[in-house]
Amino acid sequence: MVKKLLGSVLAIVLLAQLMPAALPIAETSTIPTTAAQVISITDGDTIRVRLATGRTETVRFIGVNTPESTEPFGREATAFTTTHLAGRQIFLETDVVIRDDFGRMLAYVWLTRPLTGAETEVRTQMFNARLLLDGFATVMTISNRKYVTMFELFQQEARAAGRGLWALRSITIASVGLVSEEVILRNTTATSVDVSRWTLVSVVGDQRFVLPQGTVIPAGGSLVIVSGPGAMGGAGRLVWTTAHIWNNSGDTAALLNANGVEVSRLAGR
């Protein structure tokens, strides 16, 4: 009896050694998508793709709207989409309404095949979301509303930070004192705006001042940027330089956001 038992144990051990090791279970997506190759960029929210079948489609991004090329920030939005999507493989997710009135496919554009559609994944891997987060688009949702709550949150974040097109509506040059060497920037919104790495330019001399990291203009508040021998900093004041900057016979100030896009311009007095 003992010999039989030992023989059975030995057989089980040998069988276990011969069996291949268990393979890890691959993650599977819960979101149906279609792989596509981007073949051209129409504008910031529309592209042309080739599907695996060889058929080509015009794809309009769901839930977002970028400015037209003739509108402020339109060219920048198109350039952003071109930089991130031109020539690459993407994954298209459709919603309730598949096509718009122009026959274009309506889709969420994923940079990698999605797994769960959780917020972290949407933020980092869905291009529609990236347009909103970086301020290149506004929310425009009619029938397809799967991610609308996230999209509205992303737009709110971009607006609060004054990113992209929101900078065009948030920070303005209120005054330029050529003799006093003071430039006042004003936040016209009801939220604080981070203007870190924005650039103030003296147009005549092409002299530039990059605002330090951590510079924030409070809601409805102002920031004074001073230069010249008597320049002094303090609360709400930044010193550009103690050298003279502004040409007293005539000069213009231009303000560029962190993406290098001009958001405000004003002639000095």
Buried (B, 14 or more C-beta within 10 A) or exposed (E): EEEEEEEEEEEEEEEEEEEEEEEEEEEEBEBEBBEBBBEBBBBBBBBBBBBEEEEBBBBBBBBBBBBBEEEBBBBBBBBBBBEBBEEEEBBBBBBEEEEBEEEBBBBBBBBEBBEEBEBEBBBEBBBBBBBBBBBBBBBEBEEBEBBEEBBBBBBEBBBBBBBBBBBBEBBBBBBBBBEBBBBBBBBEBEBBBBBEBBBBBBBBEEBEBBBEEEBBBEEEEBBBBBBBEEBEEEEEBBBBBEEEBBBEEEBBBBBBBBBEBBBBBBEBE
